[in-house]
Amino acid sequence: MNILITNDDGINADGILELAKAMKSIANVYVVAPDSQRSATGHAITVHNPIMVKDAYVDEDIKAYAISGTPADCVKVGIEALFSDIEFDLVLSGINNGPNLGTDVIYSGTVSAAIEGLVQNKPAIAVSYDKFNVDSETYKEAAKYVVNIVSNIKDNLNIFEDCILNVNIPSSDIKGSKITTLGERKYDNALEERVSPYGFRYFWIGGKIRELNQDESSDIKAIENGYISITPVNIEMTNLNKVKILNDMNIF
């Protein structure tokens, strides 16, 4: 089994290092990751600048590269160029520093890298940990769950030809796993306006997560209750229910 691993936190992030080392127990592992932090870049690709490539070290027996592009670039360059002679069975993105739950997946570089795997006709899984800035031992424990998930689905990867799996691992005691739907994320005070020492106006995007009622089947609820959430996420964006309505309207 050949697995391409990437992330959006950068080649030196503990999450990707521990994931790559753990996956060696069941697969041939190859790594292409951003050379620095690329969180919240969504599915951006680099088209106006060259993508620089450098050899990187992750672990023994793992060929790894750091590139100057986005997470989606990493998957594209990895499959189409750097490892074009490898037939990948799976793309893994993570383990992310912090959760990717609900509607936040739209912005996530971690999830977008997995989606690029799907674009490249490869089964793909995005993995995130529900806490920020944890130590390498925590990621090492989290990676064991990923190994278990991949081991259990590796003979049925063909069912993921039209979706990715978005996996979030809770920071609390883990009670088990649940197949979930995407919940809803909203933020209060998401834009903070400031003025620089030179008098220039600027904004800082952040904010506090708003408390919302979540469906019991949602990924957010599962994480709150101590379950690993596993959500199949589609990229089919056509609203098929509206196609007939628009045709009947004869709008042009």
N, C-alpha and C positions, 0 to 999 in steps of 0.2 A: 504493500500500500504506500503510495506517495502523497505526501501532504505538503502544501505550500502554506506557510504561516506568515502573517503580517499583523500590523496593529496601527493605531494612530498616535500612540504615546511616544514613539521613537524606538530605535534599535536597542537602546540601553535600558529600556523600562523593565523592571522586574517581572511584570506580567508576561511579556513575550518570552523572556529568557526561561522562566520556569515552565511555561507551556511547551516550548520547544523541547526542553530536556525531558519532560514527562512523556511527550508523544513519541519519543525515540523508542519507547518500550513496545510500541505496536506498529510503527511505520518508519519509512524513510522520510526524513524531515528536511525541508529546504526553507530558507527564510529570506524574504525581501521586506524591509521595513523603512519608514522614513528616517532620515538622519537626525531629525529633531522633532519636537512636539508638533502634532498636526491635528489636535482634537477639534471637533465641531466644524470640520471642513466639508462635511457632507460628501457628495459624489463628484467633487471638483476634480478635473484632470488638468495637467499642465500642457498648454499649447503655445504659450508665448515666450517660454524660456526653455533652455536645454535641461534635461534631467541628468544630473551628475550621478555617477555610480562609484561606490567604493567597496572594497572587500571589508567584511566585518566578522567579528568572532562572537559566536553565541555559545557553542559547546563543541566538544570533540565530535567528529564525524558529521557535523552539520555545516553544509555550505551556506554562507549567509552574505547578503549584500545590504548596504545602507544606501538609499537614494535620496535625492533632493526633492522628490515629488510628494504627492499626496498619497493617502492610503489606497485610493482607487488606482493611481499610477503604479503602485507597488505590485498589485495583482496583475495589471495589464502588462507591465514590463517583465514581471516574473514569468508569466505563462507564455507570452509571445516572443520574448527575446532572451532573457538571461538563462532560463531553463526550458527553452523551446524543444529540447530533445527529451524532456521528461513528460510522461503522460500522468498528469495529476488526477488523483481520485477524489481529492477533497481540498477545499480552501478553508483555513481556520484564521479568524481575525480576533486578536485579543492576547491575553486577558486584559480587558480595559480597566484603567484606573478610575473606578466609579461606575455607576449603573447606566444602562441604556434602556430605559423603560418607556412604555406608552408612546406618545407622539414625539418624544425626544429622538426617536430613531431616525426621524427625517433629517436631523442635523448631524447625526453621529458619523464620524469618520470610520469608526469600527464597523458599524453596520453597513456602511456604504462599500467598504472593502469587500465584505462578504457578498454584497449585491453585485459587485463587479465580477466576482467569481461566477455568479449565476449568469451574468452577461457572457462570460467566457465559456458557458455550458459546463460548468463544474459545480457539483454539490458544494454548499458553503454553509459555515456556521460562524456566527458572531458570538463572542463570549465576553461578559462583563462581570465585575465584582462590585457588590453593592456597598462599597465604602471607598473613600479616597485615601491615598497615601499610606497603604498598609505595607508591612515588611515582606521580604522575599519568602519567608516561611509560610505566610498566609497564602501567597500566590501558589506556593508549592502544594499546599493542601487543596486549594481550589482546582488546580490542574488535574488532580486525581479524579475529580468528578467529570472533567472533560474527557479524560481517557476512557472512563466508564461509558459515557454517552456515545462516544465514537465507536467503541468496541461493540456496543449493542446495536448500532444502526449500520455498521460498515457493509453488511450484506444486503442492505435495502436502500442504498444511496440513490438508486434510480427514481425513487418516489419524490425526490427533492428537485426534479427537473424544472419546476415552475415556482419554487419558493426557496427562501433560506430559513435557517433556524436561528432565532435570536434567543440566546441563553443568558440568564442573569443568575448569579450565585449570591445568596444572602450572606450577610456578615454575622448573623445570629446562628445559634445551633440549628443545623439542617435537619428537618423532619422528613424530607423526601423530595420528590419533584412533582410538578404539575404541568400539563399541557395547557397553555393559556392563550388569551387574546391580548391585544394591545390596549392598555388603559389610556388615561388622559392626563397629560401634564400641562399645568398652567403655572405662571410665575407672577409674583407681586413685585413691583418696583424693579422690573427687568432692565430698565434703562436709567442709569444714574448719570446726570449731567455734571461735569466738572469744568474747571478752568485751569489751564497749565500755568506754570510760573511766568511764562512769557505772554500770558493773556489770551491764549487761544482756547476756544471752546471745544470740548470733546465729550464723548459719551463712553461709559463703561457698561458692557452688557453683563448682567448677572442676575441677581434677584433671588428671592426666597420662594421655595416651592409652595404653591397654594394647596391647602387641604381640600380635596374634592372627594365626593362619594364615588367609589370605584365599584365596578361590577365584580361579583365574587369570582368570575372566571378570568379576571384581568391579571396581567403580569405584576402589576403594582401590588395588588392584594396578595398574590402568592408570596412575593418577597417580604411583605409586611408580616406574614404569618409563618415565615421560616422555611419556605419551599423554594427549590430551584425552579425558576420559570423557564419553560421551553415554548417559544411562540413561533409558529410558521408564518413567515411574512412574505406576501406577494409583491411583485413589482408591476403587475398588470394595473395600469392606471385609468383605463377606459371605463367610464360609468356605463355599463351595458344597459342598465335600466332606462337611461336617458336617451340612448340611441334611437329607439323607436319613437319616443315622444318628440324628439327634434325632427325626425323624418316626417312625422305627421303634421308638424307645425308649418312645414314648407317655408322656412325663414328666409330663403333667398330666391 
